[in-house]
Amino acid sequence: MCTNYKNHYINCNMTHTHGKYVQCIGGGLGQDGHIIVEGCKFTGDVGTSGTSLVSYHNSNDGIYNSSASQNAQSFLEISGSYFANDGRVELINFGNSQKITEALVHGNTFGASIYHRDAPPYSPYINIEVVDWNNIIRTA
């Protein structure tokens, strides 16, 4: 599990066109991560009811069930980005952390609504709070 890291995606153009998963960006948030996605364009294979082109989940305890993972808390901001076709953001409560990861999602254009998977079955806790505003959902 990564600790104290920063990933900033600024004005990127990302395309994913093949493979088992369609995410342009995706994975676990680690512990104390700081992720900024700003002014990007995401394109990928389209699904039938929303394609998660960017997806993140809170830290997974996996086989370790570590105390670090149980204290995982990160920050994520996605703003001013365009999600082609039926693209959307997916955020998943995962692992055993009871600390809240804040996800700010604003000023984006999506092809489908933000998808936030609540706990359980992936976690006994709701550990990602999604705050969204000024997004355009083209299919709505």
Summary of the structure (lengths in Angstrom):
residues: 140
radius of gyration: 14.5
end to end distance: 37.2
largest distance: 41.8
contacts: 458
relative contact order: 0.20
helix: 3%
strand: 45%
